[in-house]
Amino acid sequence: MNISRVFWIFLFLLSIVVFVSCTDDRTNEEILARAIELHDKKDFKAAYDEIEKLVQRTNTSEANYLKGLLEVDLKKNSEALLSFRTAFAMDTTNYKALVERGRLKIALGDVNGAIADCDHARLIKRDDPEIYKVKAYAFETLADLQNAIISYEVALKYSNESELHYRLGALYVRMGRIDKACDHLRAAADGGHMKSFDLIKLNCNKKYDLPAEKTTNKTSTNDQSYNWKIRHGSQKYNYSIEIPESFTKEVGIRPHIDLKFADSFGSSIIVTVVKRQAAEYNITAHDFNKEQIENQFKNAMPNVAIMAVKKLYIGGERAFLFEQEGAYENLKSLNCFLYHDDAAYNISATCEKYRFENYKKLFWTAIQSLKFNT
């Protein structure tokens, strides 16, 4: 047998081995079950690979929809938008593709596009609460609290979820409608929603142990979302600050953080206090320039970007106010830095980037309310 013939026989046998080893003889149902198992284990890349095999085998609307869900998990947002669009184009009754595309659009800042997708989905399937929940999220992002409430109320008709009661309770608190808020918050608590207990304690019980003094000061008529504020006093330092009632105080926080408050959407207002070194006693915040402030924060957070720096007075002290992003993915902050007596203060108000313009006025109101006791 000559060498050439041996070579071609070997190559043929090798191709058979490769073909057999690459052939996946599992059923579609088995591939899908494996993908779900991997997804539940948070192994999104492996789950995505399984769904890719399913799409190659059977290019259906449902397969593309599942592919889009995993692309969202993997932060392949452009690909996910395309997969959801393909899924709906292949089957115009697949309203879930519209709902998930809407949810993704909110995260990407296309809030009006998300509302349009939900309205389209509602024409196909009127009784799925997820449609109205996503639409409510969109309205909350636009600070259109009344329409958000309407959408949550419709969702509640189709599903008595504790999360829906909690969201409605939090919104009614923000609008100052405490009686309705407490009805929903108690319903959420009955369903085991843990966050609701803090809001109940703060708003619904006649007695509660908080180092806070309620005020009746109202915000401007252009911002009805935060009509009621609470002035919180520090237990360690000589100052107080007004925080919207929808933000609850957190405990067990890291050293240097004196006060921390968060709302139901993960937005936060934090006051950090650090004792000054002797060499710093004769300087104020105004002695710094933009570059020095930027460098100071970049030393701690290399990816930070500082913008819109202003010099102003807070609590009678000279201070810096600036916007900051890049410290954490998808978050943006309004920060104030100042010195008072023997300590340096930083007030940091943070939310998701796409919510920032809606929260900015609220954050600024809280920061400028800082008051040192005399």
Secondary structure, DSSP 8 states (H G I E B T S, - for coil): --HHHHHHHHHHHHHHHHHHHH-----HHHHHHHHHHHHHTT-HHHHHHHHHHHHHH---HHHHHHHHHHHHHTT-HHHHHHHHHHHHHH-TT-HHHHHHHHHHHHHHT-HHHHHHHHHHHHHH-TT-HHHHHHHHHHHHHTT-HHHHHHHHHHHHHH---HHHHHHHHHHHHHTT-HHHHHHHHHHHHHTT-THHHHHHHHHT-S----SEEE------TT-GGG--EEEEE-SSSSEEEEEETTSEE--S--TTEEEEEE-TTS-EEEEEEEE--GGGTT--GGGS-HHHHHHHHHHH-TT-EEEEEEEEEETTEEEEEEEEESSSTTEEEEEEEEEETTEEEEEEEEEEGGGHHHHHHHHHHHHHT-EE--
